[in-house]
């Protein structure tokens, strides 16, 4: 490794980013706050169910708008 590369490398190995180790420390903090595996799976399934519910609402609204009677009178122009 060249001397300039060694000087630009921070002690945590992310390069000359200027974070002084804050980035990796923050990442470790977030990983420590994650719930255990079964809870993550439960939240993923709940998110999927919520999105499916939204899809059902949107589909119903689209269906309703597609089959509405048009208002007004049709006039033929010669």
C-alpha angles and dihedrals in degrees: 000000000000122000094247091052091049091051093049092050114095122219092259094050103245095120128241094329097132095229092117090214096310093117097056091041091053091048091052090049092053092047089052091054094055115110120241121280099268091051091052090051090050092051090048091053091047090051090051092049091050092051091048088053090052090049090052091051092049093047091051092049092048090049091050093050093046094056101042118124114248115242123224138048125285113231122193113219117207 
